Structures are given as C-alpha cells and as structure tokens.
Amino acid sequence: MTLISPVINAITIALAIGGAVLGVWAVLDAGTRRPDAFAAADKQTKGTWSGITAACAVVSVLGLLWIYGPFGALGLLWLAALVGDLVYLLDVRPKL
C-alpha cells in the first residue's frame, strides 16, 4: 500500500490542476463570446453560461486548494463542476 499511495496522490493532484485550468478557460471563453451568438446557436444566454462556468471555476479552484476536502478533486462537487465546464466546452462552444 505504501508504494501505491504516492501514485494516487500524484494522479489526484494532476486531476485537480487540470480541472482548475479547464474551469478558468471555460469562464474566460464564455466571457469573451458575443451575446447574440448564444441566441443564434439556440443555447442559453451569455449571462447564464458565464454564471455556470464561473461557479464551476470557483469549485474547481477550491478543489485545487483543498484536494482532500469537501471540494476536493474526485469529490461530488468537483465532479459536478467538471461536468458543467465540459458541457460548455464540448456542446455550447463549438456551436458558437
């Protein structure tokens, strides 16, 4: 067990860093898009997606700061934030 623990910790830290970077990228991207592009793509408004991605970015950064807490990487809130960011980046962003 002592040989596996550092590997699990390294993977958890890498996932936390990746989630935080992804969250910040999503909120910056949503903030720079034109508001009429969201309506043209038949998606929610720019304010809605900016709010969703901002909340997800906050949870992701908190997951980076407290890796083993309630916001920690691979925790339920962190996974929900990751899903929110991925929905924006993989579904909404390509249609804008």
Phi, psi and omega per residue, in radians:
M1 nan -0.521 -3.087
T2 -1.250 -0.410 3.111
L3 -1.418 -0.452 -3.094
I4 -1.477 -0.552 -3.072
S5 -1.012 -0.773 3.106
P6 -1.134 -0.568 3.119
V7 -1.186 -0.765 3.109
I8 -1.104 -0.723 3.103
N9 -1.105 -0.708 3.130
A10 -1.157 -0.708 3.108
I11 -1.152 -0.712 3.129
T12 -1.120 -0.732 3.110
I13 -1.152 -0.710 3.109
A14 -1.117 -0.711 3.099
L15 -1.156 -0.672 3.116
A16 -1.136 -0.727 3.104
I17 -1.142 -0.798 3.126
G18 -1.073 -0.722 3.113
G19 -1.136 -0.691 3.127
A20 -1.171 -0.743 3.117
V21 -1.121 -0.762 3.123
L22 -1.077 -0.726 3.133
G23 -1.141 -0.761 3.132
V24 -1.163 -0.691 3.105
W25 -1.096 -0.738 -3.136
A26 -1.120 -0.753 -3.123
V27 -1.218 -0.625 3.084
L28 -1.183 -0.697 3.130
D29 -1.168 -0.757 3.126
A30 -1.131 -0.584 3.142
G31 -1.281 -0.407 -3.089
T32 -1.645 -0.118 -3.129
R33 -1.394 2.670 3.095
R34 -1.271 2.486 -3.138
P35 -1.115 -0.579 -3.117
D36 -1.293 -0.298 3.101
A37 -1.198 -0.569 3.119
F38 -1.172 -0.729 3.118
A39 -1.199 -0.666 3.133
A40 -1.155 -0.541 3.121
A41 -1.514 0.039 -3.134
D42 1.023 0.795 3.092
K43 -2.043 3.086 3.073
Q44 -1.091 2.931 -3.081
T45 -1.209 2.909 3.113
K46 -1.080 -0.695 3.127
G47 -1.094 -0.687 3.121
T48 -1.123 -0.862 -3.118
W49 -1.220 -0.555 3.064
S50 -1.149 -0.709 3.095
G51 -1.152 -0.754 3.130
I52 -1.090 -0.846 -3.099
T53 -1.210 -0.553 3.091
A54 -1.170 -0.753 3.106
A55 -1.117 -0.705 3.113
C56 -1.149 -0.651 3.118
A57 -1.164 -0.688 3.117
V58 -1.090 -0.799 3.135
V59 -1.131 -0.683 3.135
S60 -1.149 -0.706 3.116
V61 -1.204 -0.676 3.047
L62 -1.095 -0.617 3.054
G63 -1.125 -0.526 3.076
L64 -1.298 -0.642 -3.117
L65 -1.307 -0.699 3.105
W66 -2.094 1.528 -3.004
I67 -1.162 -0.542 -3.094
Y68 -2.024 0.606 3.117
G69 -1.934 -2.831 3.137
P70 -1.152 -0.445 3.094
F71 -1.708 0.097 -2.993
G72 -1.044 2.729 3.101
A73 -1.014 2.391 -3.086
L74 1.295 0.147 3.001
G75 -1.476 2.939 -3.057
L76 -1.122 -0.744 3.127
L77 -1.169 -0.668 3.124
W78 -1.151 -0.730 3.112
L79 -1.143 -0.672 3.083
A80 -1.109 -0.692 3.097
A81 -1.148 -0.691 3.108
L82 -1.106 -0.721 3.109
V83 -1.110 -0.758 3.113
G84 -1.049 -0.760 3.113
D85 -1.157 -0.734 -3.133
L86 -1.181 -0.615 3.078
V87 -1.084 -0.773 3.113
Y88 -1.111 -0.873 -3.025
L89 -1.238 -0.556 -3.061
L90 -1.744 -0.339 -3.121
D91 -1.978 -0.847 -3.050
V92 -1.411 -0.860 -3.038
R93 -1.022 -0.758 3.135
P94 -1.101 -0.472 -3.113
K95 -1.496 -0.163 3.117
L96 -1.443 nan nan
